[in-house]
Amino acid sequence: MEKHIKYFAILIIMFFFTDVLAQATLKEPLSTVSNLFSETHSLPIKLSYSIKDLKKNTNDSTYFETELAYLSRKDTWQKINTRIRGRGNYRLKNCYFPPLKMKIKKSDANGTPFEGHKNLKIVQPCLIQKSQNDNVIKEYLAYKLYEIISPYNFQTRLLDIDFDQIKGKKTKNHKLMGFFIEDDKSVAKRLNAKVYKRFVHPLEQDDLNSVRHDMFQFMIGNTDYSQAYLHNVELIFLDQKFIPVPYDFDMSGFVNASYAVVSQINGKSLEVTSVTDRVFRGFIRDRSIYDQVREEFINHQSEIVLLLNQHENYFENNKDFEVAQAFIFSFYNILLNDAKFQKNIIDAARKN
């Protein structure tokens, strides 16, 4: 009897992981992902620059020359010439460590993990505080969650950053977590699409991919975006369809950064008091599309849980992981309950 119970338990475990792997291979990549983003482990890098000089210059076309050192597969440090500048609006102004945009010449990138990437973004912690690296891990996970939800996404690569901050004649060393984000033109090239920079009302965008996008934003508790005005959303044009591709999730309830505030729409704050209060901002569409996307999210639940669990060890504070995990579970409490799904998503959908 005991032997049969053990056998049954093994079958359940095999079924679970077979199901996860099957779901993971449902969406074939539209094109090959570069070596930089095909690796799943974090990439150790070294940077050195002056934050003061970086913040002093807000010109989008002015970059600073510097070197980036990275740990190669042979466990040796290699250097590559790069140019960097600060980027973003809120974070560039308010964060101690501003996010970066990096340019690499093709001739310098050839033969390195950066081959094929002329432009890259780097996300770093915002403030010097205990949870600084955990916030970065959570935002990185938001990107990885969207990879599960949609094939139309930004690829990312986790980083261990050894940063020497230049302060006059002195330097101060910081050990940070961060991640690379591929450039929007790289996304378009990878997906055989085009980046579209003009106003397109969400109701003129592809129904299925818009609902996937809005459901994802609801899942992570993010309202800091606009599909129409391309705030924290890129729009790509593919197969005669406009498809939203989201980015920048630091204001979401999933990340729950100390500086996060409730978003304002047309100068007015939403009727919630915290970023951890979910608000669905999608538009009314055919009910069958909502039902299809709901089923997709339910089918992806085990894969999403597995992704979170795989990154638990990256968290410095286990409580941060538990709270983030519970936030995703609370989304599924809504999704799996017909009445809550009707109230929080279907009835809450915007009419205009």
FENQUIBEL-V963889 format. One record per residue. RES is the residue in three letters. PSI is psi in radians with two decimals (none if undefined). OMEGA is omega in whole degrees, -180 to 180 (999 if undefined). D_LAST is the distance of its C-alpha to the last C-alpha in whole Angstrom. Layout:
res=RES psi=PSI omega=OMEGA d_last=D_LAST
res=RES psi=PSI omega=OMEGA d_last=D_LAST
This chain:
res=MET psi=-0.77 omega=-179 d_last=62
res=GLU psi=-0.66 omega=-180 d_last=61
res=LYS psi=-0.70 omega=179 d_last=61
res=HIS psi=-0.70 omega=180 d_last=59
res=ILE psi=-0.77 omega=179 d_last=56
res=LYS psi=-0.73 omega=180 d_last=56
res=TYR psi=-0.73 omega=179 d_last=56
res=PHE psi=-0.71 omega=179 d_last=53
res=ALA psi=-0.72 omega=179 d_last=51
res=ILE psi=-0.70 omega=179 d_last=51
res=LEU psi=-0.73 omega=180 d_last=50
res=ILE psi=-0.79 omega=-180 d_last=47
res=ILE psi=-0.75 omega=179 d_last=47
res=MET psi=-0.69 omega=179 d_last=47
res=PHE psi=-0.73 omega=-179 d_last=44
res=PHE psi=-0.88 omega=-176 d_last=42
res=PHE psi=-0.54 omega=174 d_last=42
res=THR psi=-0.70 omega=178 d_last=43
res=ASP psi=-0.74 omega=179 d_last=39
res=VAL psi=-0.79 omega=-179 d_last=38
res=LEU psi=-0.65 omega=179 d_last=40
res=ALA psi=-0.75 omega=179 d_last=38
res=GLN psi=-0.65 omega=-177 d_last=35
res=ALA psi=-0.42 omega=-178 d_last=35
res=THR psi=0.15 omega=-180 d_last=37
res=LEU psi=-0.73 omega=-177 d_last=34
res=LYS psi=1.86 omega=176 d_last=32
res=GLU psi=2.44 omega=178 d_last=35
res=PRO psi=2.47 omega=-179 d_last=34
res=LEU psi=-0.45 omega=175 d_last=33
res=SER psi=2.99 omega=-174 d_last=36
res=THR psi=2.32 omega=175 d_last=38
res=VAL psi=2.43 omega=-177 d_last=37
res=SER psi=2.85 omega=180 d_last=39
res=ASN psi=-0.63 omega=-178 d_last=42
res=LEU psi=-0.70 omega=-175 d_last=41
res=PHE psi=-0.08 omega=179 d_last=38
res=SER psi=-0.33 omega=178 d_last=40
res=GLU psi=2.50 omega=-178 d_last=42
res=THR psi=-0.35 omega=-180 d_last=41
res=HIS psi=2.78 omega=-180 d_last=43
res=SER psi=2.57 omega=-179 d_last=42
res=LEU psi=2.05 omega=176 d_last=44
res=PRO psi=2.27 omega=177 d_last=46
res=ILE psi=2.81 omega=175 d_last=46
res=LYS psi=2.37 omega=178 d_last=48
res=LEU psi=2.68 omega=177 d_last=46
res=SER psi=2.13 omega=178 d_last=48
res=TYR psi=3.00 omega=179 d_last=46
res=SER psi=2.07 omega=177 d_last=46
res=ILE psi=-0.67 omega=-180 d_last=42
res=LYS psi=-0.83 omega=179 d_last=43
res=ASP psi=-0.66 omega=-179 d_last=44
res=LEU psi=-0.76 omega=-178 d_last=41
res=LYS psi=-0.43 omega=-178 d_last=39
res=LYS psi=-0.56 omega=-176 d_last=41
res=ASN psi=1.97 omega=-178 d_last=39
res=THR psi=0.19 omega=179 d_last=35
res=ASN psi=2.15 omega=-176 d_last=36
res=ASP psi=-0.35 omega=-175 d_last=34
res=SER psi=-0.06 omega=-178 d_last=37
res=THR psi=2.12 omega=-179 d_last=40
res=TYR psi=2.70 omega=177 d_last=41
res=PHE psi=2.35 omega=177 d_last=44
res=GLU psi=2.34 omega=175 d_last=47
res=THR psi=3.13 omega=176 d_last=47
res=GLU psi=2.52 omega=172 d_last=48
res=LEU psi=2.18 omega=175 d_last=47
res=ALA psi=2.43 omega=179 d_last=49
res=TYR psi=2.64 omega=-180 d_last=48
res=LEU psi=2.04 omega=-177 d_last=50
res=SER psi=3.03 omega=179 d_last=51
res=ARG psi=-0.38 omega=179 d_last=52
res=LYS psi=0.19 omega=180 d_last=55
res=ASP psi=0.59 omega=173 d_last=55
res=THR psi=2.57 omega=-179 d_last=56
res=TRP psi=2.20 omega=178 d_last=54
res=GLN psi=2.62 omega=-179 d_last=53
res=LYS psi=2.58 omega=178 d_last=51
res=ILE psi=2.40 omega=179 d_last=49
res=ASN psi=2.34 omega=180 d_last=48
res=THR psi=2.94 omega=171 d_last=45
res=ARG psi=2.40 omega=-177 d_last=43
res=ILE psi=2.75 omega=170 d_last=40
res=ARG psi=2.81 omega=174 d_last=38
res=GLY psi=2.71 omega=179 d_last=35
res=ARG psi=3.02 omega=179 d_last=32
res=GLY psi=2.97 omega=179 d_last=28
res=ASN psi=-1.25 omega=-177 d_last=27
res=TYR psi=-0.85 omega=-174 d_last=28
res=ARG psi=-0.63 omega=179 d_last=30
res=LEU psi=-0.63 omega=-177 d_last=32
res=LYS psi=-0.66 omega=-169 d_last=33
res=ASN psi=-0.30 omega=-175 d_last=33
res=CYS psi=2.55 omega=174 d_last=35
res=TYR psi=-0.77 omega=177 d_last=38
res=PHE psi=1.72 omega=-178 d_last=38
res=PRO psi=2.58 omega=173 d_last=35
res=PRO psi=2.72 omega=-173 d_last=34
res=LEU psi=2.66 omega=165 d_last=35
res=LYS psi=2.35 omega=-175 d_last=35
res=MET psi=2.38 omega=175 d_last=38
res=LYS psi=2.42 omega=179 d_last=40
res=ILE psi=2.26 omega=177 d_last=42
res=LYS psi=2.55 omega=-179 d_last=45
res=LYS psi=-0.71 omega=-178 d_last=45
res=SER psi=-0.55 omega=178 d_last=49
res=ASP psi=-0.55 omega=-176 d_last=48
res=ALA psi=-0.46 omega=-177 d_last=46
res=ASN psi=2.30 omega=179 d_last=48
res=GLY psi=0.11 omega=179 d_last=50
res=THR psi=2.99 omega=176 d_last=48
res=PRO psi=-0.26 omega=-176 d_last=45
res=PHE psi=0.10 omega=-180 d_last=43
res=GLU psi=2.29 omega=-180 d_last=44
res=GLY psi=-0.01 omega=-179 d_last=41
res=HIS psi=1.76 omega=178 d_last=39
res=LYS psi=-0.62 omega=-179 d_last=39
res=ASN psi=2.43 omega=176 d_last=36
res=LEU psi=2.65 omega=172 d_last=35
res=LYS psi=2.57 omega=175 d_last=33
res=ILE psi=2.19 omega=174 d_last=35
res=VAL psi=2.32 omega=179 d_last=34
res=GLN psi=2.99 omega=173 d_last=36
res=PRO psi=2.66 omega=179 d_last=36
res=CYS psi=-0.96 omega=-172 d_last=35
res=LEU psi=2.79 omega=172 d_last=37
res=ILE psi=1.81 omega=-180 d_last=41
res=GLN psi=2.95 omega=-175 d_last=41
res=LYS psi=-0.68 omega=-174 d_last=42
res=SER psi=0.23 omega=-172 d_last=38
res=GLN psi=-0.81 omega=-178 d_last=38
res=ASN psi=-0.58 omega=178 d_last=39
res=ASP psi=-0.64 omega=177 d_last=37
res=ASN psi=-0.68 omega=178 d_last=34
res=VAL psi=-0.75 omega=179 d_last=34
res=ILE psi=-0.73 omega=-180 d_last=35
res=LYS psi=-0.71 omega=179 d_last=32
res=GLU psi=-0.69 omega=175 d_last=30
res=TYR psi=-0.76 omega=180 d_last=32
res=LEU psi=-0.57 omega=178 d_last=31
res=ALA psi=-0.74 omega=176 d_last=27
res=TYR psi=-0.75 omega=-179 d_last=28
res=LYS psi=-0.59 omega=176 d_last=30
res=LEU psi=-0.70 omega=-179 d_last=28
res=TYR psi=-0.48 omega=175 d_last=25
res=GLU psi=-0.59 omega=177 d_last=28
res=ILE psi=-0.68 omega=-175 d_last=29
res=ILE psi=-0.70 omega=-172 d_last=25
res=SER psi=2.48 omega=175 d_last=25
res=PRO psi=-0.18 omega=-178 d_last=27
res=TYR psi=1.58 omega=-169 d_last=25
res=ASN psi=2.93 omega=171 d_last=26
res=PHE psi=2.26 omega=175 d_last=28
res=GLN psi=2.57 omega=-178 d_last=32
res=THR psi=2.79 omega=177 d_last=33
res=ARG psi=2.14 omega=-179 d_last=37
res=LEU psi=2.52 omega=-176 d_last=38
res=LEU psi=2.47 omega=163 d_last=41
res=ASP psi=1.93 omega=-172 d_last=44
res=ILE psi=2.12 omega=172 d_last=44
res=ASP psi=1.76 omega=-171 d_last=47
res=PHE psi=2.11 omega=173 d_last=46
res=ASP psi=1.91 omega=179 d_last=49
res=GLN psi=2.08 omega=179 d_last=47
res=ILE psi=2.12 omega=179 d_last=50
res=LYS psi=1.49 omega=-176 d_last=50
res=GLY psi=-2.12 omega=179 d_last=53
res=LYS psi=-0.04 omega=-178 d_last=56
res=LYS psi=2.86 omega=173 d_last=55
res=THR psi=2.56 omega=176 d_last=53
res=LYS psi=2.25 omega=-176 d_last=51
res=ASN psi=2.43 omega=177 d_last=50
res=HIS psi=2.40 omega=174 d_last=47
res=LYS psi=1.95 omega=-173 d_last=46
res=LEU psi=2.66 omega=165 d_last=42
res=MET psi=2.61 omega=178 d_last=40
res=GLY psi=-3.01 omega=174 d_last=37
res=PHE psi=2.60 omega=173 d_last=36
res=PHE psi=2.55 omega=169 d_last=35
res=ILE psi=2.33 omega=179 d_last=32
res=GLU psi=2.69 omega=180 d_last=32
res=ASP psi=2.66 omega=-178 d_last=31
res=ASP psi=-0.57 omega=178 d_last=28
res=LYS psi=-0.55 omega=176 d_last=30
res=SER psi=-0.67 omega=177 d_last=32
res=VAL psi=-0.86 omega=-178 d_last=29
res=ALA psi=-0.75 omega=180 d_last=29
res=LYS psi=-0.76 omega=180 d_last=32
res=ARG psi=-0.60 omega=-176 d_last=33
res=LEU psi=0.07 omega=-177 d_last=30
res=ASN psi=0.72 omega=-178 d_last=31
res=ALA psi=-3.06 omega=176 d_last=28
res=LYS psi=2.50 omega=175 d_last=27
res=VAL psi=2.33 omega=-178 d_last=25
res=TYR psi=2.13 omega=-172 d_last=22
res=LYS psi=0.18 omega=-177 d_last=21
res=ARG psi=2.86 omega=178 d_last=19
res=PHE psi=2.19 omega=172 d_last=15
res=VAL psi=2.05 omega=-179 d_last=13
res=HIS psi=2.45 omega=-180 d_last=9
res=PRO psi=-0.58 omega=180 d_last=9
res=LEU psi=-0.19 omega=175 d_last=9
res=GLU psi=-0.06 omega=177 d_last=12
res=GLN psi=2.85 omega=-176 d_last=14
res=ASP psi=2.19 omega=-175 d_last=16
res=ASP psi=-0.91 omega=-174 d_last=15
res=LEU psi=-0.83 omega=-178 d_last=18
res=ASN psi=-0.49 omega=175 d_last=18
res=SER psi=-0.74 omega=179 d_last=15
res=VAL psi=-0.69 omega=175 d_last=15
res=ARG psi=-0.80 omega=-180 d_last=18
res=HIS psi=-0.84 omega=-177 d_last=17
res=ASP psi=-0.64 omega=178 d_last=15
res=MET psi=-0.68 omega=177 d_last=17
res=PHE psi=-0.79 omega=179 d_last=20
res=GLN psi=-0.63 omega=176 d_last=18
res=PHE psi=-0.68 omega=-180 d_last=18
res=MET psi=-0.78 omega=-178 d_last=22
res=ILE psi=0.04 omega=177 d_last=23
res=GLY psi=0.76 omega=-178 d_last=21
res=ASN psi=2.24 omega=174 d_last=19
res=THR psi=0.02 omega=-176 d_last=16
res=ASP psi=1.13 omega=179 d_last=18
res=TYR psi=2.82 omega=173 d_last=16
res=SER psi=2.04 omega=177 d_last=13
res=GLN psi=-0.65 omega=-176 d_last=13
res=ALA psi=-0.82 omega=-175 d_last=11
res=TYR psi=0.17 omega=174 d_last=14
res=LEU psi=0.79 omega=173 d_last=17
res=HIS psi=1.96 omega=-177 d_last=18
res=ASN psi=0.46 omega=176 d_last=20
res=VAL psi=2.27 omega=169 d_last=19
res=GLU psi=2.57 omega=179 d_last=21
res=LEU psi=2.22 omega=176 d_last=19
res=ILE psi=2.66 omega=180 d_last=22
res=PHE psi=2.05 omega=-175 d_last=23
res=LEU psi=2.24 omega=178 d_last=25
res=ASP psi=0.78 omega=178 d_last=26
res=GLN psi=0.39 omega=-180 d_last=23
res=LYS psi=2.50 omega=172 d_last=20
res=PHE psi=2.16 omega=-175 d_last=18
res=ILE psi=2.18 omega=178 d_last=19
res=PRO psi=2.44 omega=177 d_last=18
res=VAL psi=1.92 omega=-172 d_last=21
res=PRO psi=2.74 omega=174 d_last=21
res=TYR psi=3.03 omega=-179 d_last=23
res=ASP psi=1.65 omega=-175 d_last=24
res=PHE psi=0.33 omega=-174 d_last=24
res=ASP psi=-0.35 omega=179 d_last=26
res=MET psi=0.11 omega=-177 d_last=24
res=SER psi=2.77 omega=176 d_last=23
res=GLY psi=-0.48 omega=178 d_last=25
res=PHE psi=-0.77 omega=177 d_last=27
res=VAL psi=-0.77 omega=177 d_last=29
res=ASN psi=0.89 omega=179 d_last=29
res=ALA psi=2.66 omega=-177 d_last=30
res=SER psi=-0.46 omega=-178 d_last=32
res=TYR psi=-0.04 omega=-176 d_last=30
res=ALA psi=2.41 omega=179 d_last=27
res=VAL psi=2.75 omega=178 d_last=24
res=VAL psi=2.32 omega=-176 d_last=21
res=SER psi=2.67 omega=175 d_last=18
res=GLN psi=2.38 omega=177 d_last=17
res=ILE psi=2.06 omega=-177 d_last=13
res=ASN psi=0.71 omega=177 d_last=14
res=GLY psi=-0.04 omega=-179 d_last=17
res=LYS psi=2.37 omega=178 d_last=16
res=SER psi=2.60 omega=176 d_last=18
res=LEU psi=2.79 omega=-176 d_last=16
res=GLU psi=0.93 omega=174 d_last=17
res=VAL psi=2.76 omega=-176 d_last=20
res=THR psi=-0.19 omega=-177 d_last=24
res=SER psi=2.64 omega=178 d_last=24
res=VAL psi=-0.27 omega=178 d_last=23
res=THR psi=-0.05 omega=173 d_last=25
res=ASP psi=2.04 omega=-177 d_last=22
res=ARG psi=2.45 omega=173 d_last=19
res=VAL psi=2.16 omega=178 d_last=16
res=PHE psi=2.20 omega=-175 d_last=14
res=ARG psi=0.25 omega=177 d_last=11
res=GLY psi=2.95 omega=-177 d_last=10
res=PHE psi=2.77 omega=178 d_last=7
res=ILE psi=2.24 omega=177 d_last=8
res=ARG psi=3.11 omega=-180 d_last=11
res=ASP psi=2.31 omega=-176 d_last=15
res=ARG psi=-0.57 omega=-178 d_last=17
res=SER psi=-0.53 omega=179 d_last=20
res=ILE psi=-0.76 omega=177 d_last=18
res=TYR psi=-0.71 omega=179 d_last=17
res=ASP psi=-0.67 omega=179 d_last=21
res=GLN psi=-0.81 omega=-179 d_last=22
res=VAL psi=-0.67 omega=176 d_last=21
res=ARG psi=-0.79 omega=180 d_last=22
res=GLU psi=-0.67 omega=178 d_last=25
res=GLU psi=-0.81 omega=-179 d_last=26
res=PHE psi=-0.69 omega=178 d_last=25
res=ILE psi=-0.73 omega=179 d_last=28
res=ASN psi=-0.46 omega=-179 d_last=30
res=HIS psi=-0.01 omega=-173 d_last=30
res=GLN psi=-0.82 omega=-178 d_last=31
res=SER psi=-0.61 omega=179 d_last=34
res=GLU psi=-0.67 omega=179 d_last=34
res=ILE psi=-0.76 omega=178 d_last=32
res=VAL psi=-0.73 omega=180 d_last=34
res=LEU psi=-0.75 omega=178 d_last=37
res=LEU psi=-0.82 omega=179 d_last=35
res=LEU psi=-0.83 omega=-178 d_last=35
res=ASN psi=-0.59 omega=-180 d_last=39
res=GLN psi=-0.35 omega=-177 d_last=40
res=HIS psi=0.15 omega=-179 d_last=39
res=GLU psi=-0.66 omega=-176 d_last=40
res=ASN psi=-0.25 omega=178 d_last=43
res=TYR psi=-0.32 omega=-177 d_last=41
res=PHE psi=2.36 omega=177 d_last=40
res=GLU psi=-0.56 omega=179 d_last=43
res=ASN psi=1.96 omega=-176 d_last=42
res=ASN psi=-0.48 omega=179 d_last=42
res=LYS psi=-0.66 omega=178 d_last=40
res=ASP psi=-0.72 omega=178 d_last=37
res=PHE psi=-0.81 omega=-178 d_last=37
res=GLU psi=-0.70 omega=180 d_last=37
res=VAL psi=-0.74 omega=179 d_last=34
res=ALA psi=-0.74 omega=178 d_last=32
res=GLN psi=-0.76 omega=-180 d_last=33
res=ALA psi=-0.57 omega=179 d_last=32
res=PHE psi=-0.70 omega=177 d_last=29
res=ILE psi=-0.69 omega=178 d_last=28
res=PHE psi=-0.64 omega=-179 d_last=30
res=SER psi=-0.53 omega=174 d_last=28
res=PHE psi=-0.76 omega=-179 d_last=25
res=TYR psi=-0.43 omega=173 d_last=27
res=ASN psi=-0.60 omega=176 d_last=28
res=ILE psi=-0.80 omega=-174 d_last=24
res=LEU psi=-0.61 omega=-176 d_last=24
res=LEU psi=-0.02 omega=179 d_last=27
res=ASN psi=2.06 omega=-175 d_last=27
res=ASP psi=-0.77 omega=-178 d_last=25
res=ALA psi=-0.75 omega=-180 d_last=24
res=LYS psi=-0.66 omega=178 d_last=23
res=PHE psi=-0.75 omega=179 d_last=21
res=GLN psi=-0.82 omega=-176 d_last=19
res=LYS psi=-0.82 omega=-170 d_last=18
res=ASN psi=-0.35 omega=-177 d_last=17
res=ILE psi=-1.06 omega=-176 d_last=15
res=ILE psi=-0.91 omega=-178 d_last=14
res=ASP psi=-0.39 omega=-178 d_last=14
res=ALA psi=-0.14 omega=-178 d_last=12
res=ALA psi=2.45 omega=-176 d_last=9
res=ARG psi=2.54 omega=179 d_last=6
res=LYS psi=-0.44 omega=179 d_last=4
res=ASN psi=none omega=999 d_last=0
